Amino acid sequence: MSNDHESRKKKHDKDERFEYTDHMTEIIKRAEKDGLFDDLPGKGKPLKLDNNYFNNPDKQIYKTLKDNNILPRWIKLSKEIDVMKEKLEGVDDKEKRKLIKDINKKIKAYNDACPPSLQKSKIFE
């Protein structure tokens, strides 16, 4: 009887490899756990919600994070990538190849951290 119980339990166990992960929720949970929200101005006060955001909770989360100067890692990486791309103009070929390699490493880190719909393509010479 215990084998029957174990086989039924295995059927209902979730395979974590196929679970959807909401990146923003993970970022917020991690920040909350680390105490990053403990000293925010306005803590305990109602949020100033914009009527345009009621239909899309993700937009409201991004707005709230932005209003409190909290940027997800992938946004910082995106800005760094843009600055690096601007440096491509006017460098010699050897330096350009090295810079492209560094940019592509940063793009990989960005793609690992950002929502799938915002991923960037590698750049080529």
N, C-alpha and C positions, 0 to 999 in steps of 0.2 A: 504493500500500500504506500509506503514512503517513496518508492520509485515513481509511482503514478503522480503523487503530489509534486515531486521534484520536476518531472517532465512538464507538468502543467505550469509550474512556476517559471521554467525556462522559456516557455512559449510566450509568456506575458512580460518577461524582462525586456527592457528597452536596449537596443543596440546603440550606444552613445556615438558611434561613428556616423550614424545617419540622422542624428538629432539636429534641428535648426538652432543656431546660436544667434541671438540678437546682440550685436556688438555694443550698441549703446547701453543696453541693460547691464551687460557685463562690466562696462566701464563705470557706470554709475554705482553698481554694487561694490566694485573694488574700491572706488573712491570713498564710498560711505563706510566701508569696513575699515579703511585706513584713516578715518576721521577727518577727511578733507572737507566735509560739510559742517563740521561742528561750530566753526566760528564765522560762518557766512553772515554778511549783513542781511537783515530781514528774516533771519531764522525764526520760524514759528508764525510768521505773518503770512496772510494769503498772497498767492502769486498774482501778478498783474497779467491776466490772460488777455490776449488779443483775440477778438472774435474770428479773425482769419485762421486761427490755429485750431479751432475746435474740431474741424473735420480731419485733421492730421496730427495725431499726438506726437509723431516723430519731429515734426517742425517745431512744436511747442517745446520739446525737450532740447533741441538744438538752440532755440532762442533763449531758453532759460540758462543753458550752459554758457552761451555767448554773453548774455547780460551779466553773468557772474565771473567773466574772464576765465572760464575753464574750457580749454580746448582739448579735444581728443588728440592722441599722438599722431594719427594719420593726417590731421589738418596741419600740424606743425611740419610733418615730413613733406607734405605737398608744397608748402611755402619754401622749404629748403630746396626741393627739386626745382622749383621755378627760378630761384636765385642761381642755382648751378647751371641751368640751361642758358641763362642770360650771359654767363661767362664763356660760353662756347664760341661766341663771335670774337674773332681777332686773336685766337691762340693758334700756335703751330700744330701740325698734324700729330706729333708725338704727344703733346700735352692734351690735345683734343681727344685722342683715343683713351688716355688715362681718365680724363674727365667724364667721358661717356661711360666708361666702366664703373666709375664711382656713382654716376647718376643712376645707372641701371641697378646697382646694389641698393640704392636708396628707394628706387621704384619697387623693388621686390619687398623691402620692409614695409613700404606704404601699402602695397597690395595685400600683404598678410594682415594688416591692421584695419583697413577700410572696409566699408560695405561693398559687396560684390559689384553693385551697379556703378560704383565710382572708380573702379580699378583703372590704372594707367597702363599703356603699352610701353615696352622697352623702346629705347631710341637706337638708331643705327647711324653710321657715318654717311 
